[in-house]
Amino acid sequence: MTRPAQTSNNTTPRKSWKPSRADIEAIVRGEHSDPYAVLGLQRTRDGASVRAFLPDVDSVLVFDPETGEEIPLARLHDGGFFGAKVPMTFTSAYLKRIVKGAETKEIDDSYRFGPILGELDLHLLGEGNHLRLYEKLGAHLIRHEGVDGVSFAVWAPNAARVSVVGPFNDWDGRRHVMRKRHEAGVWEIFVPGLEAGALYKFELLGPDNNLLPLKADPFGFQHEHPPATASVVHGTPARAETETAWRAKRAKAHDIHAPISIYEVHLGSWMRGDGNAYLTYDELAGRLIPYVQELGFTHVELMPVSEYPFDGSWGYQPIGLFAPTSRFGTPEDFANFVARLQAAGIGVLVDWVPAHFPTDAHGLGRFDGTALYEHEDPRLGFHKDWNTLIYNYGRREVMNFLLANALFWMERFGIDGLRVDAVASMLYLDYSREDGEWIPNRHGGNENLEAIAFLKRLNELVYAEHPGATTVAEESTAWPGVSRPTYVGGLGFGFKWNMGWMHDTLQYMQKDPIHRRHHQDKLTFGLVYAFSENFVLPLSHDEVVHGKGSLIGKMPGDRWQKFANLRAYFGFMWAHPGKKLLFMGGEFAQETEWNHDKGLDWHLLRDGLHRGVQKLIGDLNRLYRGTPALHVHDTEPRGFEWVDTTDTESSVVAFLRLGKEGDPPALVVCNFTPVPRENYRVGVPQGGRWIERINTDSRDYGGSGKGNLGAVKADAVPRHGRRYSLDLTLPPLATVVLTREMP
């Protein structure tokens, strides 16, 4: 709702058309908090007047474009304050003609325009319930009172003065001081004639009139390429038009019964161009999409794409939450990138970071000179591990900012889901803190009640506003009900990363096979809690950085055994209950630790062992997607049965995956020693032929080629509590998956 246009910015009569000396001095110094009461067209008892602040200008006149009447303004202060009396009939649509040296040009006056934000906007913002807040705050290309230009609005309730600055006003914070809308603590201004592409920041005076560092726009839709830090006038990104075929299948693609296999990608280092240059969003689409399709992944998960200043943060310390990073192109380029992925049948998840934000001077920290977005007390507001600031979730405007941002990515770019980073750090007040370094909640506990309320509200909104979308929590503790609905007391996420499974199984795989018989519980313990949440099994970027090496580097043994171990592990993972996530490079056994400053080592694919791992991942994805028993009950105990976990001496485990009635069951047998085992009998629930669907020791994958010649007939020989059994050959360091042939 917009207020009616005003013909004057000050309707209170005054005794003289001239402003007071104190007002003039404050305008010239840039310390006046209400320039709309002084500048522009003013009505007084002594008549009407026009005032302007234009430093470094030789002369100014105003003219009425309707009548052609021209009136020169007198210089009332050497600093550039001009003014003159004008007829009471002088139109509010006046223009200014300025002379500076040999240059003469006509400009419009920001201070002749009425308010921009309507009463409803201010009301919703004040109560923290403006879900499309990004449509009002920030910089917007609009037509205001018949004139094209840019509206700027920013929340800074404690600032003494806020200005928008940029090349258009020589970065002079005195030139475009904004109007404060006291109802909501928002400052606004309309700059006529400004166009898309203009650089800008906000200049603020704190509560004590202290000049703060220039701030980027919290709602900026585009920012300069780092290390430059200015925001760029762009206008609200167009609403995403999700491809019809994808929109129709998206809900099923995120159902707990669906096969979900996610390829985690860091766009800046998946692949580089000539001279180690970044690929553009368009180039990435052209190369990434066919690759993901070939390997059979159902989704990509993009590490954070919100604009971030430091490459080494990988996007996890964002500054511009409403802007896709400019490293690879424009917001339109990113939107097209997402649309092309979806048109190819690939879902798009984006890492989202509401847990903290960096302390960079141009960011949100002490935005208006106070702890606005963060907590004042560092025991609540500072992450010592990451040297970042923690959002104040108990402040309704901050919650509104984050909720609007979550919806923004789905509405404006068509994102299919958010993987929410560092949820554990949000839930616990004592996260990574010693005694005395944190403040208990009002009940004396360590739960962050405000963050919990925020996360519940987030998930309720996402699922209500965007049916078919999903959310995934990176949550590493035993917090109950992370992926359970809020109406039963859960946090409401669709899925949760299973960090315990990842840690346990990687520890097991790093053991020399001769010692694995002592640690088989690392493989089996995950099934104790496997169905307490809707789990995703993650082998993410976190496992291949900070000195942890690569996945292949974690495997013991000689080169052949390392590859065999990794293949066996992938087979176990894809057959295990839970959705799948693999970080880029793992699919072809990248040998070095991930380096965000260069592309993956694609040359390794000239080697047969690396190509074999890549082929295995593609085959595992196709088997997972095409075999209901391997995915329809990923999150339910009825989809899993242990066959045998007792053969610890041989480091062999066997289990069944079960689908719906009528679906052929799948038998999974893993041999985690380099010893091949002949005539190894495993119990099965049904007779008939069982077809070997995956054998990670196949020569196709770089293995020795031992196996079961395609199929094995079940004998009526009881084993493992079942009426039938299979006489199998277990290849060394391998996983085999067999499904019963249906009559």
Secondary structure as UniProt FT lines:
FT   HELIX           21..29
FT   HELIX           35..37
FT   STRAND          40..44
FT   TURN            45..46
FT   STRAND          47..53
FT   TURN            55..56
FT   STRAND          59..63
FT   TURN            65..67
FT   STRAND          70..77
FT   TURN            78..80
FT   STRAND          81..86
FT   TURN            88..89
FT   TURN            92..93
FT   STRAND          95..100
FT   TURN            101..102
FT   STRAND          103..107
FT   HELIX           110..112
FT   HELIX           119..126
FT   TURN            127..128
FT   TURN            131..132
FT   HELIX           133..135
FT   STRAND          138..144
FT   TURN            145..146
FT   STRAND          147..155
FT   TURN            157..158
FT   STRAND          161..165
FT   HELIX           167..169
FT   TURN            170..171
FT   TURN            173..175
FT   STRAND          179..181
FT   TURN            182..185
FT   STRAND          186..192
FT   TURN            196..197
FT   STRAND          199..205
FT   TURN            207..208
FT   TURN            218..219
FT   TURN            226..227
FT   STRAND          231..232
FT   HELIX           244..253
FT   TURN            256..257
FT   STRAND          261..265
FT   TURN            267..269
FT   HELIX           274..276
FT   HELIX           281..295
FT   STRAND          299..302
FT   STRAND          306..307
FT   HELIX           311..313
FT   TURN            314..315
FT   STRAND          320..324
FT   TURN            326..327
FT   HELIX           331..343
FT   TURN            344..345
FT   STRAND          347..352
FT   TURN            361..362
FT   TURN            365..368
FT   HELIX           378..381
FT   STRAND          382..383
FT   TURN            384..387
FT   STRAND          388..389
FT   TURN            393..394
FT   HELIX           396..413
FT   STRAND          417..420
FT   TURN            421..422
FT   HELIX           423..427
FT   TURN            429..432
FT   TURN            435..436
FT   TURN            442..443
FT   HELIX           449..465
FT   TURN            467..468
FT   STRAND          470..473
FT   TURN            480..483
FT   HELIX           486..488
FT   STRAND          495..497
FT   HELIX           499..510
FT   HELIX           513..518
FT   HELIX           521..524
FT   HELIX           526..529
FT   TURN            530..531
FT   STRAND          535..539
FT   HELIX           541..544
FT   TURN            546..547
FT   HELIX           551..554
FT   HELIX           559..575
FT   STRAND          579..583
FT   TURN            584..585
FT   HELIX           586..588
FT   TURN            596..597
FT   HELIX           602..606
FT   HELIX           608..626
FT   HELIX           628..630
FT   TURN            631..635
FT   HELIX           637..639
FT   STRAND          640..644
FT   TURN            648..651
FT   STRAND          652..657
FT   TURN            661..662
FT   STRAND          666..671
FT   STRAND          677..684
FT   STRAND          688..695
FT   TURN            696..697
FT   HELIX           699..701
FT   TURN            709..710
FT   STRAND          711..715
FT   TURN            720..721
FT   STRAND          724..730
FT   TURN            732..733
FT   STRAND          734..740
//
